[in-house]
Amino acid sequence: MKRLLSAVLLTLILAGSAFGLSDREYLKMKRSSKEFARADRNLTRVWNRLEDRMPGWAFKILRDEQRDWINGWRDEDARMYMEKGYSRVEAYTMATDDRAEYLPKRARAIINGD
């Protein structure tokens, strides 16, 4: 029983790590999908605007959260779309669009102490 449980856990861990978007895949997606490239440019625009307008202490919090999103939550956001039948590129495009919409709201919440 322990071996079966260990095998299942290992499979889940490996499947999860294989799911994540690598740097190479990200660059390929940017080159091959106009929609993903557009979403990525928009996220960068939003990010730069927030960096210019936010107090340093607040931006540091947002930057740390953004790193967490890139290192794992982005994949979870995209996975939700893939489970609904969207392709990998479509899912990451929608997750990126969602993040660009979310960041200004989160920035306001950080500044307001929420």
Helices and strands as residue ranges (DSSP letters): H 2-19, H 23-32, H 34-53, H 56-68, I 69-73, H 74-83, H 88-112
